[in-house]
Amino acid sequence: MPNKKQYRYSSGETIEADATDLKRLLEENRQYLDNYLDLYGSLEDDEYVARGNGFCDRKFSEDFIEGQIAKYRTRVKELEGWLMND
C-alpha cells in the first residue's frame, strides 16, 4: 500500500494522498475547470443556467463562475506541482 502524504491547497484545505490520488484529483479538477470555462463561454443575460457535468439546475452569477475558474486553475497548478515533486 503506497504511503500517503499530507498536502495543503493555498485555500487552506488539506488532503492526504498518494500519487494515484493526486492523478485522480488532477483529472477531476481539470474537468471542473473545463466545465466552468465552457459555462463561462456560453453566458447570456448576466445569469446563467448550469447544465450537465455535475452542475445542478440553478443560476450562477458571473462573479461566482469567475471565482470557480480561478479556484480550479489554482488547484490544477498545485496538483501538477505536487505530482512533479513526488
PDB file of N, CA, C and O in Angstrom:
ATOM      1  N   MET A   1       0.845  -1.184   0.000  1.00  0.00           N
ATOM      2  CA  MET A   1       0.000   0.000   0.000  1.00  0.00           C
ATOM      3  C   MET A   1       0.889   1.246   0.000  1.00  0.00           C
ATOM      4  O   MET A   1       1.763   1.374   0.857  1.00  0.00           O
ATOM      5  N   PRO A   2       0.680   2.170  -0.950  1.00  0.00           N
ATOM      6  CA  PRO A   2       1.512   3.368  -1.048  1.00  0.00           C
ATOM      7  C   PRO A   2       1.339   4.267   0.181  1.00  0.00           C
ATOM      8  O   PRO A   2       0.269   4.325   0.787  1.00  0.00           O
ATOM      9  N   ASN A   3       2.418   4.959   0.525  1.00  0.00           N
ATOM     10  CA  ASN A   3       2.356   5.910   1.628  1.00  0.00           C
ATOM     11  C   ASN A   3       1.668   7.191   1.173  1.00  0.00           C
ATOM     12  O   ASN A   3       1.958   7.727   0.104  1.00  0.00           O
ATOM     13  N   LYS A   4       0.769   7.657   1.992  1.00  0.00           N
ATOM     14  CA  LYS A   4       0.067   8.897   1.683  1.00  0.00           C
ATOM     15  C   LYS A   4       0.734  10.030   2.446  1.00  0.00           C
ATOM     16  O   LYS A   4       1.207   9.853   3.569  1.00  0.00           O
ATOM     17  N   LYS A   5       0.762  11.198   1.814  1.00  0.00           N
ATOM     18  CA  LYS A   5       1.332  12.393   2.414  1.00  0.00           C
ATOM     19  C   LYS A   5       0.226  13.428   2.558  1.00  0.00           C
ATOM     20  O   LYS A   5      -0.812  13.346   1.901  1.00  0.00           O
ATOM     21  N   GLN A   6       0.463  14.395   3.420  1.00  0.00           N
ATOM     22  CA  GLN A   6      -0.487  15.489   3.558  1.00  0.00           C
ATOM     23  C   GLN A   6      -0.071  16.631   2.648  1.00  0.00           C
ATOM     24  O   GLN A   6       1.108  16.967   2.540  1.00  0.00           O
ATOM     25  N   TYR A   7      -1.062  17.219   1.998  1.00  0.00           N
ATOM     26  CA  TYR A   7      -0.860  18.363   1.123  1.00  0.00           C
ATOM     27  C   TYR A   7      -1.847  19.441   1.543  1.00  0.00           C
ATOM     28  O   TYR A   7      -2.948  19.148   2.007  1.00  0.00           O
ATOM     29  N   ARG A   8      -1.432  20.701   1.371  1.00  0.00           N
ATOM     30  CA  ARG A   8      -2.307  21.818   1.716  1.00  0.00           C
ATOM     31  C   ARG A   8      -2.466  22.721   0.490  1.00  0.00           C
ATOM     32  O   ARG A   8      -1.497  23.263  -0.042  1.00  0.00           O
ATOM     33  N   TYR A   9      -3.724  22.862   0.064  1.00  0.00           N
ATOM     34  CA  TYR A   9      -4.024  23.811  -1.004  1.00  0.00           C
ATOM     35  C   TYR A   9      -3.799  25.224  -0.486  1.00  0.00           C
ATOM     36  O   TYR A   9      -3.834  25.449   0.723  1.00  0.00           O
ATOM     37  N   SER A  10      -3.573  26.165  -1.369  1.00  0.00           N
ATOM     38  CA  SER A  10      -3.396  27.560  -0.963  1.00  0.00           C
ATOM     39  C   SER A  10      -4.648  28.106  -0.283  1.00  0.00           C
ATOM     40  O   SER A  10      -4.575  29.101   0.439  1.00  0.00           O
ATOM     41  N   SER A  11      -5.791  27.467  -0.505  1.00  0.00           N
ATOM     42  CA  SER A  11      -7.041  27.871   0.139  1.00  0.00           C
ATOM     43  C   SER A  11      -7.078  27.471   1.611  1.00  0.00           C
ATOM     44  O   SER A  11      -7.949  27.914   2.359  1.00  0.00           O
ATOM     45  N   GLY A  12      -6.113  26.618   2.028  1.00  0.00           N
ATOM     46  CA  GLY A  12      -6.057  26.154   3.403  1.00  0.00           C
ATOM     47  C   GLY A  12      -6.566  24.738   3.595  1.00  0.00           C
ATOM     48  O   GLY A  12      -6.282  24.114   4.618  1.00  0.00           O
ATOM     49  N   GLU A  13      -7.308  24.223   2.636  1.00  0.00           N
ATOM     50  CA  GLU A  13      -7.827  22.850   2.719  1.00  0.00           C
ATOM     51  C   GLU A  13      -6.667  21.872   2.626  1.00  0.00           C
ATOM     52  O   GLU A  13      -5.768  22.040   1.802  1.00  0.00           O
ATOM     53  N   THR A  14      -6.690  20.841   3.481  1.00  0.00           N
ATOM     54  CA  THR A  14      -5.650  19.822   3.437  1.00  0.00           C
ATOM     55  C   THR A  14      -6.237  18.503   2.941  1.00  0.00           C
ATOM     56  O   THR A  14      -7.410  18.194   3.153  1.00  0.00           O
ATOM     57  N   ILE A  15      -5.380  17.746   2.278  1.00  0.00           N
ATOM     58  CA  ILE A  15      -5.758  16.413   1.811  1.00  0.00           C
ATOM     59  C   ILE A  15      -4.630  15.451   2.154  1.00  0.00           C
ATOM     60  O   ILE A  15      -3.483  15.860   2.327  1.00  0.00           O
ATOM     61  N   GLU A  16      -4.962  14.193   2.249  1.00  0.00           N
ATOM     62  CA  GLU A  16      -3.974  13.134   2.411  1.00  0.00           C
ATOM     63  C   GLU A  16      -4.059  12.291   1.150  1.00  0.00           C
ATOM     64  O   GLU A  16      -5.124  11.767   0.823  1.00  0.00           O
ATOM     65  N   ALA A  17      -2.939  12.154   0.435  1.00  0.00           N
ATOM     66  CA  ALA A  17      -2.985  11.497  -0.871  1.00  0.00           C
ATOM     67  C   ALA A  17      -1.651  10.862  -1.219  1.00  0.00           C
ATOM     68  O   ALA A  17      -0.600  11.237  -0.699  1.00  0.00           O
ATOM     69  N   ASP A  18      -1.730   9.878  -2.125  1.00  0.00           N
ATOM     70  CA  ASP A  18      -0.543   9.315  -2.751  1.00  0.00           C
ATOM     71  C   ASP A  18      -0.578   9.743  -4.214  1.00  0.00           C
ATOM     72  O   ASP A  18      -1.477  10.476  -4.624  1.00  0.00           O
ATOM     73  N   ALA A  19       0.392   9.292  -5.002  1.00  0.00           N
ATOM     74  CA  ALA A  19       0.479   9.715  -6.403  1.00  0.00           C
ATOM     75  C   ALA A  19      -0.778   9.351  -7.188  1.00  0.00           C
ATOM     76  O   ALA A  19      -1.225  10.124  -8.035  1.00  0.00           O
ATOM     77  N   THR A  20      -1.346   8.185  -6.913  1.00  0.00           N
ATOM     78  CA  THR A  20      -2.569   7.764  -7.611  1.00  0.00           C
ATOM     79  C   THR A  20      -3.720   8.712  -7.287  1.00  0.00           C
ATOM     80  O   THR A  20      -4.475   9.110  -8.173  1.00  0.00           O
ATOM     81  N   ASP A  21      -3.846   9.068  -6.014  1.00  0.00           N
ATOM     82  CA  ASP A  21      -4.893  10.007  -5.605  1.00  0.00           C
ATOM     83  C   ASP A  21      -4.692  11.369  -6.265  1.00  0.00           C
ATOM     84  O   ASP A  21      -5.649  11.991  -6.728  1.00  0.00           O
ATOM     85  N   LEU A  22      -3.427  11.832  -6.302  1.00  0.00           N
ATOM     86  CA  LEU A  22      -3.145  13.137  -6.905  1.00  0.00           C
ATOM     87  C   LEU A  22      -3.503  13.154  -8.388  1.00  0.00           C
ATOM     88  O   LEU A  22      -4.039  14.143  -8.887  1.00  0.00           O
ATOM     89  N   LYS A  23      -3.208  12.063  -9.092  1.00  0.00           N
ATOM     90  CA  LYS A  23      -3.545  11.980 -10.517  1.00  0.00           C
ATOM     91  C   LYS A  23      -5.059  12.025 -10.714  1.00  0.00           C
ATOM     92  O   LYS A  23      -5.553  12.696 -11.620  1.00  0.00           O
ATOM     93  N   ARG A  24      -5.788  11.311  -9.868  1.00  0.00           N
ATOM     94  CA  ARG A  24      -7.252  11.302  -9.952  1.00  0.00           C
ATOM     95  C   ARG A  24      -7.801  12.700  -9.654  1.00  0.00           C
ATOM     96  O   ARG A  24      -8.673  13.195 -10.369  1.00  0.00           O
ATOM     97  N   LEU A  25      -7.292  13.323  -8.607  1.00  0.00           N
ATOM     98  CA  LEU A  25      -7.737  14.669  -8.248  1.00  0.00           C
ATOM     99  C   LEU A  25      -7.405  15.682  -9.345  1.00  0.00           C
ATOM    100  O   LEU A  25      -8.195  16.583  -9.624  1.00  0.00           O
ATOM    101  N   LEU A  26      -6.244  15.529  -9.959  1.00  0.00           N
ATOM    102  CA  LEU A  26      -5.865  16.420 -11.052  1.00  0.00           C
ATOM    103  C   LEU A  26      -6.857  16.308 -12.201  1.00  0.00           C
ATOM    104  O   LEU A  26      -7.308  17.326 -12.724  1.00  0.00           O
ATOM    105  N   GLU A  27      -7.201  15.095 -12.599  1.00  0.00           N
ATOM    106  CA  GLU A  27      -8.168  14.904 -13.683  1.00  0.00           C
ATOM    107  C   GLU A  27      -9.544  15.470 -13.313  1.00  0.00           C
ATOM    108  O   GLU A  27     -10.196  16.111 -14.138  1.00  0.00           O
ATOM    109  N   GLU A  28      -9.981  15.233 -12.073  1.00  0.00           N
ATOM    110  CA  GLU A  28     -11.271  15.766 -11.626  1.00  0.00           C
ATOM    111  C   GLU A  28     -11.273  17.287 -11.656  1.00  0.00           C
ATOM    112  O   GLU A  28     -12.226  17.904 -12.132  1.00  0.00           O
ATOM    113  N   ASN A  29     -10.201  17.889 -11.145  1.00  0.00           N
ATOM    114  CA  ASN A  29     -10.130  19.347 -11.114  1.00  0.00           C
ATOM    115  C   ASN A  29     -10.007  19.948 -12.505  1.00  0.00           C
ATOM    116  O   ASN A  29     -10.548  21.023 -12.762  1.00  0.00           O
ATOM    117  N   ARG A  30      -9.305  19.272 -13.403  1.00  0.00           N
ATOM    118  CA  ARG A  30      -9.249  19.732 -14.805  1.00  0.00           C
ATOM    119  C   ARG A  30     -10.651  19.700 -15.424  1.00  0.00           C
ATOM    120  O   ARG A  30     -11.028  20.607 -16.165  1.00  0.00           O
ATOM    121  N   GLN A  31     -11.419  18.652 -15.116  1.00  0.00           N
ATOM    122  CA  GLN A  31     -12.780  18.548 -15.650  1.00  0.00           C
ATOM    123  C   GLN A  31     -13.669  19.655 -15.095  1.00  0.00           C
ATOM    124  O   GLN A  31     -14.440  20.265 -15.835  1.00  0.00           O
ATOM    125  N   TYR A  32     -13.562  19.917 -13.785  1.00  0.00           N
ATOM    126  CA  TYR A  32     -14.334  21.018 -13.202  1.00  0.00           C
ATOM    127  C   TYR A  32     -13.966  22.342 -13.866  1.00  0.00           C
ATOM    128  O   TYR A  32     -14.844  23.136 -14.204  1.00  0.00           O
ATOM    129  N   LEU A  33     -12.661  22.580 -14.055  1.00  0.00           N
ATOM    130  CA  LEU A  33     -12.207  23.800 -14.715  1.00  0.00           C
ATOM    131  C   LEU A  33     -12.778  23.888 -16.121  1.00  0.00           C
ATOM    132  O   LEU A  33     -13.305  24.929 -16.513  1.00  0.00           O
ATOM    133  N   ASP A  34     -12.678  22.807 -16.880  1.00  0.00           N
ATOM    134  CA  ASP A  34     -13.239  22.787 -18.238  1.00  0.00           C
ATOM    135  C   ASP A  34     -14.735  23.073 -18.225  1.00  0.00           C
ATOM    136  O   ASP A  34     -15.238  23.797 -19.084  1.00  0.00           O
ATOM    137  N   ASN A  35     -15.452  22.503 -17.247  1.00  0.00           N
ATOM    138  CA  ASN A  35     -16.900  22.733 -17.152  1.00  0.00           C
ATOM    139  C   ASN A  35     -17.213  24.206 -16.932  1.00  0.00           C
ATOM    140  O   ASN A  35     -18.093  24.766 -17.586  1.00  0.00           O
ATOM    141  N   TYR A  36     -16.487  24.833 -16.004  1.00  0.00           N
ATOM    142  CA  TYR A  36     -16.736  26.251 -15.732  1.00  0.00           C
ATOM    143  C   TYR A  36     -16.297  27.138 -16.891  1.00  0.00           C
ATOM    144  O   TYR A  36     -16.956  28.136 -17.184  1.00  0.00           O
ATOM    145  N   LEU A  37     -15.198  26.793 -17.553  1.00  0.00           N
ATOM    146  CA  LEU A  37     -14.785  27.559 -18.731  1.00  0.00           C
ATOM    147  C   LEU A  37     -15.824  27.447 -19.840  1.00  0.00           C
ATOM    148  O   LEU A  37     -16.120  28.431 -20.519  1.00  0.00           O
ATOM    149  N   ASP A  38     -16.376  26.255 -20.025  1.00  0.00           N
ATOM    150  CA  ASP A  38     -17.425  26.050 -21.021  1.00  0.00           C
ATOM    151  C   ASP A  38     -18.670  26.864 -20.658  1.00  0.00           C
ATOM    152  O   ASP A  38     -19.273  27.514 -21.512  1.00  0.00           O
ATOM    153  N   LEU A  39     -19.034  26.816 -19.405  1.00  0.00           N
ATOM    154  CA  LEU A  39     -20.200  27.566 -18.934  1.00  0.00           C
ATOM    155  C   LEU A  39     -19.973  29.057 -19.115  1.00  0.00           C
ATOM    156  O   LEU A  39     -20.867  29.769 -19.571  1.00  0.00           O
ATOM    157  N   TYR A  40     -18.795  29.535 -18.764  1.00  0.00           N
ATOM    158  CA  TYR A  40     -18.461  30.952 -18.902  1.00  0.00           C
ATOM    159  C   TYR A  40     -18.494  31.389 -20.362  1.00  0.00           C
ATOM    160  O   TYR A  40     -18.886  32.512 -20.677  1.00  0.00           O
ATOM    161  N   GLY A  41     -18.078  30.489 -21.244  1.00  0.00           N
ATOM    162  CA  GLY A  41     -18.057  30.809 -22.667  1.00  0.00           C
ATOM    163  C   GLY A  41     -19.440  30.898 -23.294  1.00  0.00           C
ATOM    164  O   GLY A  41     -19.576  31.383 -24.417  1.00  0.00           O
ATOM    165  N   SER A  42     -20.469  30.438 -22.588  1.00  0.00           N
ATOM    166  CA  SER A  42     -21.823  30.458 -23.152  1.00  0.00           C
ATOM    167  C   SER A  42     -22.779  31.319 -22.321  1.00  0.00           C
ATOM    168  O   SER A  42     -23.983  31.061 -22.289  1.00  0.00           O
ATOM    169  N   LEU A  43     -22.243  32.336 -21.653  1.00  0.00           N
ATOM    170  CA  LEU A  43     -23.053  33.179 -20.779  1.00  0.00           C
ATOM    171  C   LEU A  43     -23.983  34.092 -21.576  1.00  0.00           C
ATOM    172  O   LEU A  43     -23.644  34.575 -22.657  1.00  0.00           O
ATOM    173  N   GLU A  44     -25.154  34.306 -21.008  1.00  0.00           N
ATOM    174  CA  GLU A  44     -26.136  35.223 -21.597  1.00  0.00           C
ATOM    175  C   GLU A  44     -26.894  35.914 -20.474  1.00  0.00           C
ATOM    176  O   GLU A  44     -27.213  35.285 -19.466  1.00  0.00           O
ATOM    177  N   ASP A  45     -27.183  37.188 -20.633  1.00  0.00           N
ATOM    178  CA  ASP A  45     -28.092  37.938 -19.759  1.00  0.00           C
ATOM    179  C   ASP A  45     -27.683  38.055 -18.298  1.00  0.00           C
ATOM    180  O   ASP A  45     -28.572  38.147 -17.451  1.00  0.00           O
ATOM    181  N   ASP A  46     -26.426  38.059 -17.948  1.00  0.00           N
ATOM    182  CA  ASP A  46     -25.930  38.241 -16.580  1.00  0.00           C
ATOM    183  C   ASP A  46     -26.247  37.118 -15.606  1.00  0.00           C
ATOM    184  O   ASP A  46     -25.699  37.131 -14.504  1.00  0.00           O
ATOM    185  N   GLU A  47     -27.081  36.161 -15.931  1.00  0.00           N
ATOM    186  CA  GLU A  47     -27.291  34.975 -15.106  1.00  0.00           C
ATOM    187  C   GLU A  47     -27.340  33.787 -16.050  1.00  0.00           C
ATOM    188  O   GLU A  47     -27.825  33.888 -17.177  1.00  0.00           O
ATOM    189  N   TYR A  48     -26.833  32.667 -15.573  1.00  0.00           N
ATOM    190  CA  TYR A  48     -26.573  31.565 -16.478  1.00  0.00           C
ATOM    191  C   TYR A  48     -27.076  30.259 -15.897  1.00  0.00           C
ATOM    192  O   TYR A  48     -26.867  29.962 -14.720  1.00  0.00           O
ATOM    193  N   VAL A  49     -27.731  29.498 -16.724  1.00  0.00           N
ATOM    194  CA  VAL A  49     -28.271  28.217 -16.281  1.00  0.00           C
ATOM    195  C   VAL A  49     -27.152  27.179 -16.341  1.00  0.00           C
ATOM    196  O   VAL A  49     -26.511  26.994 -17.376  1.00  0.00           O
ATOM    197  N   ALA A  50     -26.936  26.524 -15.236  1.00  0.00           N
ATOM    198  CA  ALA A  50     -25.931  25.456 -15.183  1.00  0.00           C
ATOM    199  C   ALA A  50     -26.515  24.221 -15.851  1.00  0.00           C
ATOM    200  O   ALA A  50     -27.723  23.987 -15.805  1.00  0.00           O
ATOM    201  N   ARG A  51     -25.641  23.435 -16.474  1.00  0.00           N
ATOM    202  CA  ARG A  51     -26.148  22.274 -17.190  1.00  0.00           C
ATOM    203  C   ARG A  51     -25.141  21.135 -17.154  1.00  0.00           C
ATOM    204  O   ARG A  51     -23.945  21.348 -17.358  1.00  0.00           O
ATOM    205  N   GLY A  52     -25.619  19.946 -16.897  1.00  0.00           N
ATOM    206  CA  GLY A  52     -24.806  18.735 -17.014  1.00  0.00           C
ATOM    207  C   GLY A  52     -23.489  18.745 -16.258  1.00  0.00           C
ATOM    208  O   GLY A  52     -23.189  19.690 -15.528  1.00  0.00           O
ATOM    209  N   ASN A  53     -22.721  17.713 -16.431  1.00  0.00           N
ATOM    210  CA  ASN A  53     -21.368  17.584 -15.891  1.00  0.00           C
ATOM    211  C   ASN A  53     -21.264  17.921 -14.406  1.00  0.00           C
ATOM    212  O   ASN A  53     -20.293  18.547 -13.979  1.00  0.00           O
ATOM    213  N   GLY A  54     -22.243  17.517 -13.626  1.00  0.00           N
ATOM    214  CA  GLY A  54     -22.184  17.734 -12.190  1.00  0.00           C
ATOM    215  C   GLY A  54     -22.804  19.024 -11.712  1.00  0.00           C
ATOM    216  O   GLY A  54     -22.928  19.237 -10.506  1.00  0.00           O
ATOM    217  N   PHE A  55     -23.195  19.884 -12.620  1.00  0.00           N
ATOM    218  CA  PHE A  55     -23.844  21.124 -12.220  1.00  0.00           C
ATOM    219  C   PHE A  55     -25.332  20.866 -11.996  1.00  0.00           C
ATOM    220  O   PHE A  55     -25.930  20.008 -12.645  1.00  0.00           O
ATOM    221  N   CYS A  56     -25.913  21.609 -11.082  1.00  0.00           N
ATOM    222  CA  CYS A  56     -27.346  21.459 -10.836  1.00  0.00           C
ATOM    223  C   CYS A  56     -28.116  22.523 -11.629  1.00  0.00           C
ATOM    224  O   CYS A  56     -27.519  23.422 -12.221  1.00  0.00           O
ATOM    225  N   ASP A  57     -29.419  22.410 -11.631  1.00  0.00           N
ATOM    226  CA  ASP A  57     -30.252  23.350 -12.384  1.00  0.00           C
ATOM    227  C   ASP A  57     -30.553  24.589 -11.547  1.00  0.00           C
ATOM    228  O   ASP A  57     -31.643  24.722 -10.991  1.00  0.00           O
ATOM    229  N   ARG A  58     -29.601  25.473 -11.463  1.00  0.00           N
ATOM    230  CA  ARG A  58     -29.812  26.765 -10.826  1.00  0.00           C
ATOM    231  C   ARG A  58     -28.951  27.781 -11.542  1.00  0.00           C
ATOM    232  O   ARG A  58     -28.113  27.416 -12.366  1.00  0.00           O
ATOM    233  N   LYS A  59     -29.144  29.025 -11.244  1.00  0.00           N
ATOM    234  CA  LYS A  59     -28.393  30.055 -11.947  1.00  0.00           C
ATOM    235  C   LYS A  59     -27.197  30.497 -11.124  1.00  0.00           C
ATOM    236  O   LYS A  59     -27.254  30.575  -9.897  1.00  0.00           O
ATOM    237  N   PHE A  60     -26.116  30.784 -11.830  1.00  0.00           N
ATOM    238  CA  PHE A  60     -24.889  31.242 -11.204  1.00  0.00           C
ATOM    239  C   PHE A  60     -24.580  32.651 -11.691  1.00  0.00           C
ATOM    240  O   PHE A  60     -24.837  32.976 -12.850  1.00  0.00           O
ATOM    241  N   SER A  61     -24.034  33.486 -10.817  1.00  0.00           N
ATOM    242  CA  SER A  61     -23.608  34.816 -11.235  1.00  0.00           C
ATOM    243  C   SER A  61     -22.266  34.718 -11.951  1.00  0.00           C
ATOM    244  O   SER A  61     -21.535  33.740 -11.796  1.00  0.00           O
ATOM    245  N   GLU A  62     -21.960  35.729 -12.725  1.00  0.00           N
ATOM    246  CA  GLU A  62     -20.679  35.764 -13.421  1.00  0.00           C
ATOM    247  C   GLU A  62     -19.524  35.765 -12.414  1.00  0.00           C
ATOM    248  O   GLU A  62     -18.502  35.119 -12.645  1.00  0.00           O
ATOM    249  N   ASP A  63     -19.680  36.481 -11.309  1.00  0.00           N
ATOM    250  CA  ASP A  63     -18.638  36.508 -10.279  1.00  0.00           C
ATOM    251  C   ASP A  63     -18.391  35.120  -9.697  1.00  0.00           C
ATOM    252  O   ASP A  63     -17.245  34.736  -9.461  1.00  0.00           O
ATOM    253  N   PHE A  64     -19.463  34.371  -9.466  1.00  0.00           N
ATOM    254  CA  PHE A  64     -19.318  33.012  -8.937  1.00  0.00           C
ATOM    255  C   PHE A  64     -18.531  32.150  -9.923  1.00  0.00           C
ATOM    256  O   PHE A  64     -17.601  31.445  -9.532  1.00  0.00           O
ATOM    257  N   ILE A  65     -18.904  32.209 -11.194  1.00  0.00           N
ATOM    258  CA  ILE A  65     -18.238  31.396 -12.209  1.00  0.00           C
ATOM    259  C   ILE A  65     -16.766  31.782 -12.317  1.00  0.00           C
ATOM    260  O   ILE A  65     -15.900  30.910 -12.397  1.00  0.00           O
ATOM    261  N   GLU A  66     -16.478  33.085 -12.320  1.00  0.00           N
ATOM    262  CA  GLU A  66     -15.087  33.536 -12.389  1.00  0.00           C
ATOM    263  C   GLU A  66     -14.300  33.063 -11.163  1.00  0.00           C
ATOM    264  O   GLU A  66     -13.133  32.691 -11.287  1.00  0.00           O
ATOM    265  N   GLY A  67     -14.922  33.072  -9.988  1.00  0.00           N
ATOM    266  CA  GLY A  67     -14.282  32.583  -8.778  1.00  0.00           C
ATOM    267  C   GLY A  67     -13.959  31.099  -8.858  1.00  0.00           C
ATOM    268  O   GLY A  67     -12.892  30.663  -8.426  1.00  0.00           O
ATOM    269  N   GLN A  68     -14.889  30.325  -9.414  1.00  0.00           N
ATOM    270  CA  GLN A  68     -14.668  28.884  -9.569  1.00  0.00           C
ATOM    271  C   GLN A  68     -13.548  28.610 -10.567  1.00  0.00           C
ATOM    272  O   GLN A  68     -12.744  27.700 -10.366  1.00  0.00           O
ATOM    273  N   ILE A  69     -13.496  29.392 -11.637  1.00  0.00           N
ATOM    274  CA  ILE A  69     -12.426  29.232 -12.626  1.00  0.00           C
ATOM    275  C   ILE A  69     -11.080  29.495 -11.960  1.00  0.00           C
ATOM    276  O   ILE A  69     -10.135  28.728 -12.142  1.00  0.00           O
ATOM    277  N   ALA A  70     -10.991  30.571 -11.194  1.00  0.00           N
ATOM    278  CA  ALA A  70      -9.740  30.895 -10.502  1.00  0.00           C
ATOM    279  C   ALA A  70      -9.369  29.788  -9.511  1.00  0.00           C
ATOM    280  O   ALA A  70      -8.205  29.394  -9.430  1.00  0.00           O
ATOM    281  N   LYS A  71     -10.341  29.294  -8.768  1.00  0.00           N
ATOM    282  CA  LYS A  71     -10.105  28.229  -7.786  1.00  0.00           C
ATOM    283  C   LYS A  71      -9.544  26.988  -8.462  1.00  0.00           C
ATOM    284  O   LYS A  71      -8.542  26.432  -8.010  1.00  0.00           O
ATOM    285  N   TYR A  72     -10.185  26.547  -9.549  1.00  0.00           N
ATOM    286  CA  TYR A  72      -9.744  25.303 -10.180  1.00  0.00           C
ATOM    287  C   TYR A  72      -8.457  25.479 -10.964  1.00  0.00           C
ATOM    288  O   TYR A  72      -7.692  24.522 -11.087  1.00  0.00           O
ATOM    289  N   ARG A  73      -8.183  26.666 -11.500  1.00  0.00           N
ATOM    290  CA  ARG A  73      -6.883  26.911 -12.132  1.00  0.00           C
ATOM    291  C   ARG A  73      -5.773  26.762 -11.097  1.00  0.00           C
ATOM    292  O   ARG A  73      -4.745  26.139 -11.361  1.00  0.00           O
ATOM    293  N   THR A  74      -5.989  27.337  -9.926  1.00  0.00           N
ATOM    294  CA  THR A  74      -5.002  27.251  -8.858  1.00  0.00           C
ATOM    295  C   THR A  74      -4.815  25.808  -8.415  1.00  0.00           C
ATOM    296  O   THR A  74      -3.685  25.350  -8.249  1.00  0.00           O
ATOM    297  N   ARG A  75      -5.907  25.093  -8.224  1.00  0.00           N
ATOM    298  CA  ARG A  75      -5.806  23.698  -7.780  1.00  0.00           C
ATOM    299  C   ARG A  75      -5.081  22.829  -8.800  1.00  0.00           C
ATOM    300  O   ARG A  75      -4.269  21.981  -8.429  1.00  0.00           O
ATOM    301  N   VAL A  76      -5.368  23.035 -10.073  1.00  0.00           N
ATOM    302  CA  VAL A  76      -4.688  22.256 -11.120  1.00  0.00           C
ATOM    303  C   VAL A  76      -3.185  22.511 -11.049  1.00  0.00           C
ATOM    304  O   VAL A  76      -2.392  21.573 -11.122  1.00  0.00           O
ATOM    305  N   LYS A  77      -2.790  23.783 -10.907  1.00  0.00           N
ATOM    306  CA  LYS A  77      -1.362  24.118 -10.822  1.00  0.00           C
ATOM    307  C   LYS A  77      -0.722  23.482  -9.595  1.00  0.00           C
ATOM    308  O   LYS A  77       0.384  22.949  -9.673  1.00  0.00           O
ATOM    309  N   GLU A  78      -1.419  23.538  -8.459  1.00  0.00           N
ATOM    310  CA  GLU A  78      -0.875  22.947  -7.237  1.00  0.00           C
ATOM    311  C   GLU A  78      -0.734  21.437  -7.376  1.00  0.00           C
ATOM    312  O   GLU A  78       0.299  20.876  -7.009  1.00  0.00           O
ATOM    313  N   LEU A  79      -1.747  20.783  -7.894  1.00  0.00           N
ATOM    314  CA  LEU A  79      -1.690  19.319  -8.083  1.00  0.00           C
ATOM    315  C   LEU A  79      -0.586  18.932  -9.046  1.00  0.00           C
ATOM    316  O   LEU A  79       0.136  17.964  -8.805  1.00  0.00           O
ATOM    317  N   GLU A  80      -0.445  19.679 -10.140  1.00  0.00           N
ATOM    318  CA  GLU A  80       0.634  19.385 -11.094  1.00  0.00           C
ATOM    319  C   GLU A  80       1.998  19.528 -10.417  1.00  0.00           C
ATOM    320  O   GLU A  80       2.893  18.712 -10.634  1.00  0.00           O
ATOM    321  N   GLY A  81       2.150  20.562  -9.601  1.00  0.00           N
ATOM    322  CA  GLY A  81       3.406  20.761  -8.887  1.00  0.00           C
ATOM    323  C   GLY A  81       3.700  19.632  -7.912  1.00  0.00           C
ATOM    324  O   GLY A  81       4.830  19.150  -7.830  1.00  0.00           O
ATOM    325  N   TRP A  82       2.681  19.214  -7.174  1.00  0.00           N
ATOM    326  CA  TRP A  82       2.888  18.123  -6.217  1.00  0.00           C
ATOM    327  C   TRP A  82       3.279  16.834  -6.940  1.00  0.00           C
ATOM    328  O   TRP A  82       4.134  16.088  -6.463  1.00  0.00           O
ATOM    329  N   LEU A  83       2.657  16.574  -8.082  1.00  0.00           N
ATOM    330  CA  LEU A  83       2.989  15.350  -8.843  1.00  0.00           C
ATOM    331  C   LEU A  83       4.413  15.419  -9.379  1.00  0.00           C
ATOM    332  O   LEU A  83       5.120  14.411  -9.389  1.00  0.00           O
ATOM    333  N   MET A  84       4.840  16.592  -9.821  1.00  0.00           N
ATOM    334  CA  MET A  84       6.197  16.723 -10.351  1.00  0.00           C
ATOM    335  C   MET A  84       7.256  16.565  -9.254  1.00  0.00           C
ATOM    336  O   MET A  84       8.367  16.104  -9.520  1.00  0.00           O
ATOM    337  N   ASN A  85       6.912  16.942  -8.045  1.00  0.00           N
ATOM    338  CA  ASN A  85       7.864  16.887  -6.940  1.00  0.00           C
ATOM    339  C   ASN A  85       7.865  15.567  -6.182  1.00  0.00           C
ATOM    340  O   ASN A  85       8.712  15.354  -5.315  1.00  0.00           O
ATOM    341  N   ASP A  86       6.935  14.688  -6.494  1.00  0.00           N
ATOM    342  CA  ASP A  86       6.875  13.374  -5.814  1.00  0.00           C
ATOM    343  C   ASP A  86       7.639  12.321  -6.575  1.00  0.00           C
ATOM    344  O   ASP A  86       7.692  11.168  -6.149  1.00  0.00           O
TER     345      ASP A  86
END
